Every structure is written in C-alpha cells, then in structure tokens.
Amino acid sequence: MRELFPMKQVNGFIFSLLLTIIALSVYFMDMSFELGMTILLVTAFVQAAVQLVLFMHAGESEDKSSIYTTVFYGVVIALATVFGSLLAMIWGYL
Amino acid sequence: MEFFERFAVPHPSPLIYASMVAIGLTVIAIMAGITYFKKWGYLWREWLTTVDHKKIGIMYIISALLMLFRGGADAVMMRLQTAVPENSFLDAQHYNEVFTTHGIVMIIFMAMAFIIGLMNFAVPLQIGARDVAFPRLNAISFWLYFAGAMLFNISFVIGGSPDAGWTNYYPLASNDFSTSVGVNYYNWALQISGIGTLMTGINFIVTILKMRAPGMKLMKMPMFTWSALITNIIIVFAFPVLTIALLMGTFDRQFATHFFTTGDGGMDMMWANLFWVWGHPEVYILILPAFGIYSEVISTFSRRNLYGYKSMVASMVIISLLSFFVWVHHFFTMGQDALTNSIFSVTTMAIAIPTGIKIFNWLLTMWKGKIEFTVPMLYSVAFIPLFTIGGVTGVMLGMASADYQYHNTMFLVAHFHNVIIPGVVFAMLAGLTYWWPKMFGFKLNERIGKWGFWNLTIGFCLAFFPMYITGLDGQARRMYTYSEATGFGPLNMLSFLGAGIMAIGFIFIVYNVYYSFRYAPRNVGDDPWNARSLEWATHNPVPEYNFAITPQVNSSQAFWDSKKHGHQLFNKDDLKEIHMPNNSGLPIIMAGLFFVFGFSFVFYIWPGVILSGIGILACMAYRSFEKDDGYHISIKEIKETEDKFGGAK
C-alpha cells in the first residue's frame, strides 16, 4: 500500500498550496513594494520548480539528465538576457 | 487606380525598371520552358511536394546560390559606386537600399539557407537515419524560408526596398524616417522565414538526439553532426527573440504602438539590444556548421583522424554558451558606463580561446598528415589563416575603449567580411564540393573548381584588406560617396577590382556545375574521396531510403573502421521492410498562403490578411484530421534497387 500511495505528490501539492498562500499574503498584508516583489519572485520560481519536477515528471524518465541540462541552459540564457539588457539599458547609466 | 498606386516604387531609376523587365522575362521564360518540356508533373511529384531530406537540402542549396547571386550583385554595385570619389552611379537612397538588402539577403537568405541545406542533406546520412524526425515539418520549414525570401526579393520592384540597414535600427526604421513600405517587408519576410528556421531547429535537435544508428553514442557522432546539434540548440534559444522584436517593430509601424519610439515611454535602443541578443548567437549559428564541415574535410584529406575530438566538442559547447553573453559589444558606443562595456568586452575576448583551440586542432590534424589538395581542402586550408586574421581584428574591435576608434568604420566592415567569407562562404563551397558526389553521383571538375577557388581567395584579399586601412583612416561605413580630398579613392578602386575578381570566381563555380553535369565521368564509385564518416557507406547518389540496412556504429568514423579495421557496418540479416513518409502538397500551399499573408500585411490590405490567415488555419486543421501512415518499401524492391546500384552492401 505504501508503495502505491503517491506520498511525494501529495506533499508536493500541500507545499504548492502553501506557496500560493504565501504569495497571496502579499496582497492581503501591508508590506513594502520591495518585500512584496521579493516574496512573489521567490515563490513563483519555487512553484515552477515544484510543478516541473513533481507534476510534469521531469526527473522520472530515462533522459532526465538531458531534460535538466536543457532547463538549466534555458534558465541561464534567460537570466543572462534579462539582466544583461537591464545592465545595458538602465543600470549602465547610473 | 488609387489601389495600385501604393505598389509603385517610391524612388525609381532606370536600373530598377530594367530589373522589372528582367524579372518578368525570366519568370515567363522559366514557366514556358517547364511547360514546353512538360515538366510540371515531374516538378510537382518529385520536388515541390517532397518530404525527402536530401531533396529539401538540394532545394535549399539552389535557393542559397540564387540568393548569393542577388547579394553578390548588390555587393558589386556598392563597390562600383564607391570605386571613385564623387561617383553618381547610385544616389544616396539607392545606396541605402542596396546595402540593406545585401546584408539581409546574404545572412538570412544565403548563408542560413546554405548551412540548413547542407545540414539537411548530410546530418541524417551521417547518423544513419532514414530521414529527419518530422519530414513534413521539414518541408514546411523550407517553403516558409522560400516564401520569406521571395517576399523580401520583390520589395525593390513593388513598393520599395527596406533602407534602414540590415540592423534596421529605430528610430530610423520607424514610420517617421522610413516612409516607404520597405521596413514592413523587412519585418514580414524575416518573420516568415524565421518561423521556418525555428522549426528546423526543433526538427534537427530531435533527429540528432533520437534517430542515431545503434551504437552511435553522442561522443561518437561525426563532427559535422555535433556542430549541427549545437547550432540548432542556439537557433531554438535565439530565434524567439528575433520573432518578438520583429513583432514589436511591426506593431510600432503598423498599429502605432510605442515600443521603440523616442517618446511616450518607448525605448528606441531597445531594438538594438534585442536585435543583437538574437544577432550575436546568429553569428555562431552561421560559423559552427562551417567549423563542422572543415573538421570533416580536413580530416578526410589529411588521411588522419580528427585531432582532439573531445576538445572540439567542448569548445563548441563553450562557444554556444558564450555567444549569448556578448551582444552589447555591437553597441559599445551607445553611452552605457565603463563597467558594462568591460563586462561584455571580457566575455567577447574569451570567445577567442575556444576558437583558438579549434584552430590548433585543425593544424594538428594536418600535422604529418598525407595532405591531398582537392578543392574542398583548398578552401579549408585557406580558411585557417584568413579566418585567424578576421578573429584577431575581432579581438581588436572587442576592446571597448579602442572600439570608439573603429566603430562604424570600414574597419568593422572588413572584419566581419573577413570572418564570414573565409569562415562561412568557403565552408559552404567546400561542403558543397565535398558532398556533391553524394548528391548527384559525380564529382565537380577539380580544375575549374580550383580556378574558382583562386579567384575567390585573391579577390577576397584585394576587396577587403584595403578596407582595414581606409577604416583606420576614418572612412565611415554606409557612406554612398566621399570627396577626393579624403584620399580614399585608390584603395576603394582596389576593393572594386577585388569584388570583380570574386564575381569571376563565382562564374567559374556556376560554370563548373554546368560543365560537370555534361562531361564529368559518372563512375566515381560510392566513396570517391576515401572518406571516413557514415554518409559515404551508402550509394552515390543516395537511394530514397538512405541505407538498405541500418548500420551498426562503434566510433566517430565507423566507415573508416569498416574499410581499415574490419568493422562490420551492415548485418545482412537485418534487411527489413522500410517505412517511409508520404509526399505532401500541404507545405507549399501553406507557404503560398503565408506569402499572401505577409504581402497583404506589408500593404495593409486587410481582406487579404484575413482570407490568407483563415487559409493557414484551415491547412493546420486539415493536417490535424488527416490520416497519413506513410508507405512501405518491400524487401524485394529494396533488393532490386540495391542490385541496380551494384549489389547490397
């Protein structure tokens, strides 16, 4: 029975609900813009990772290393593009 | 009549009217010729509807050669205009249009098509596959590229060419400063062919990851296949940026949004930023397959295995990653602070390291090799020193503080032609000559090929080395003329002579195709170059199913092992029925609709946009419900075909 019960997924589901509640607190509680944005960004990325790993089964197939490599590569390039653009377009003029 | 006035060319000249007549006559002649020889059915069945990767590859290459002619004609016109001071062959507006179309045609419609054509032809053969992973998608990719290319090429006779440079910077490209429909053409032609390129990228990643012959681990792939894999990964990550930037530009021009405007919260330099976020990886999309071809050619004609296989792969992976971290070096002078420039300066110069590793690997492959100077090898040997000069001047330009000196001068023009021509164009010609027997079953004539090579190389040196000097002396790029007092005259005349010699080289290459079709011996066998990788293990020309028996692979040069070390590639008991994809007319019909869609959008003809848009969606819906299981080639048919080619292998 223990093997059949999807403990990981249930825990993941509870965890993702928790993340949603934390994100919602930004709306209901009175906090500074910076703190709110930080909470939203962090919970959003953790949420995305939970979804990818637990509910889209990223780590369960044979080619999991290539999936993680691709995700990693994509994240690196996305971050470089976004922060590089910020650097070139806004921060570079401070 | 008012409806038709919008199609008039805003700035006509006798040259443009002459081209209109020439285009009209050529189209009529081609149509009449096909009708006279009753080739419409053949053309439709064998080429226009094909999903065979080999035929699609050949169609890409033919289109690329046509575009090379178009872009080359533009180049000669530019060199002619600047050959002497105060020349009046082209006026400022025409010169702008010519250098803009030259850039786009050469990069997007010539070089991209050429590398994708060679990848299409060679990659499935090198990994022992029957076709690419999604053959129909492959056909759509080609026809979308073709629709985009044709849309771009009619611009100069209908409505006016784009004239804001191939980089198309805003605010110059906005409605305020580019009033003709030229930039609309730019947006839509690139958009349509860009979708095709993105599909190719996905298609080839899946093909290479999923369809390799048994035993071919990733680290046992031929080097060209490795370069194709990495190139396609870069395509998939870089092209969406271009798609979105073009869309934003289209919205700015056609729906009055303010992404790239100078006022109302827009940011004009954001276009330059996004363009180069795509544009710099694009440079490596062009050069990496070229590196792959040189690796194949140099190892084949040095009769040695490739030196430093692992470091070759590693350096390509590093280049692909670094290529996303350097784009700001295209606008060092935009005004950002020294720290930002320094960061991108360092990443830029870092790319020289993996590239240097590759150069040394090629040199060490040739070291003590038994070098045979065939035409492909000549291109590869000339590539090494010429490309190194281009690379070194690139490092010079990469130094942000020094770049203030070279920025926007002919020095830059000399640099990027110095990497693109010996890098990409030479590689494409080498690859074409190398794989030609695989495509058509005979070799190109070596003697005429060498004439072509020497003309191109000498012409190249004459055309571009003087630009380094005039650039350092202060000649700005994209200037349609200059005064005699500047003293740029003699060196520019030299450049023009070089361009003329390159044109002669091109004529030799085209004549070689004609000559070899008529006179070259057809009995060259299946392995005319004594090559090493898997594509040479099948027949010349390749039968439609590529390999009668799926090959067994044990190293990166399985075919060489089978010749020299008794490795058994084909197990005769493995002969099975072959499952092949059906031809389809849908891709060319869809591309036709895309052409109408783009054309209507350029001229704001909304009924055309809506109707062709519905047509495109209808094609997709039809495809969703279509049942197409392909067809099977029976063992008996395979045996008959193999016997015709001289016995099963």
Interface residues (C-beta under 8 A of the other chain):
Chain A: S66 Y73 G74 V76 I77 A80 T81 G84 S85 L87 A88 M89 W91 G92 Y93 L94
Chain B: L209 I233 F237 V241 M267 M269 M270 N273 L274 V277 L321 F324 F325 W327 V328 F331 M334 G335 Q336 D337 L339 T340 I343 F344
